[in-house]
Amino acid sequence: MPDRRKQPGGETSHGDDRPWAVIATIGRVVRIADIHMTHARAEADRLWREQQVKAYLGFLERHEQPVPRYTIRPMSRSQLPRGWRRMPALGFLNGRMS
């Protein structure tokens, strides 16, 4: 059974002090969309990003734009690229995925 510790705000950790990354993937291109200190917040962000993409799905299909897939995974701060910045939910439309 995983070690779950109570976090401020009623959230639990998965026994890991590392931040959780929301990862955006289009084909072979993988980008860190955002970083959160809890699994619950990362999961909420991933769901929100997927909702944003679904809201624009018709537009993306009409313009033959690829649709990103969002996942979450633990990540240490040392794994972040230099100069990393948060990516907007539809940031791939502005070339942030290239």
PETARA-V851923 format. One record per backbone hydrogen bond with DSSP energy under -0.5 kcal/mol. CO is the residue of the C=O (numbers start at 0). NH is the residue of the N-H. If there is no record, write none. Layout:
BEGIN
co:CO nh:NH
co:CO nh:NH
END
This chain:
BEGIN
co:1 nh:3
co:2 nh:4
co:4 nh:12
co:6 nh:9
co:7 nh:10
co:10 nh:6
co:18 nh:74
co:19 nh:35
co:20 nh:22
co:20 nh:72
co:21 nh:32
co:21 nh:33
co:22 nh:70
co:23 nh:30
co:24 nh:68
co:25 nh:28
co:27 nh:29
co:28 nh:25
co:30 nh:23
co:30 nh:32
co:32 nh:86
co:33 nh:21
co:35 nh:19
co:37 nh:41
co:38 nh:42
co:39 nh:43
co:40 nh:44
co:41 nh:45
co:42 nh:46
co:43 nh:47
co:44 nh:48
co:45 nh:49
co:46 nh:50
co:47 nh:51
co:48 nh:52
co:49 nh:53
co:50 nh:54
co:51 nh:55
co:52 nh:55
co:53 nh:56
co:55 nh:59
co:56 nh:60
co:57 nh:61
co:58 nh:62
co:59 nh:64
co:60 nh:63
co:65 nh:67
co:68 nh:24
co:70 nh:22
co:72 nh:20
co:74 nh:18
co:75 nh:78
co:76 nh:79
co:80 nh:83
co:87 nh:90
co:89 nh:92
co:90 nh:93
co:90 nh:95
co:91 nh:94
co:94 nh:97
END
